[in-house]
C-alpha cells in the first residue's frame, strides 16, 4: 500500500519510513516562569507529530526536482490540513504539513536521489 498525504503519493519514489513522535502531556519547567521555582507542570496535550524520513529517487535531475516541486506545492501558508496515510494503511487524520528538509546533497549516479525529512503535526493532541 502506498503512503499518501492529501490523497497524493509524495514519497513513493523511494524508500521511506514513518516515525511517530511522543504523545502525552506537555511540561513547562517552572523555572522558565519563575527562576526560584523548582519542578515541572503539565500544561496540556503534546501536539501529534509524525516524521517521514526517506529518499526521493528519479532517473534524472529534472525528475528529482519535479518530485521536490510536487512536495513544495503541498507546503502552504496556512499549512494544508489533510489525512496522512503510512505504508501499512494507518491513517493520521487532519495533520498539517509543516516542513520538508533535505538531509544531504543530491546523490548523482545511475539514479538521482535526495534524503529528506518531512514533518506533519496535528495541533492540540493526537487524533
Buried (B, 14 or more C-beta within 10 A) or exposed (E): EEBBBBEBEBBBBBEBEBEEBEEEEBEEEBEEEEEEEEEBEEEEBBBBBBBBBBBBBBEEEEBBBEBBEBBEEBEEEEBBBBBBBBBEEEEBEBBBBBEBEEEEEBEEEEBBBBBBBBBBBBBEBBE
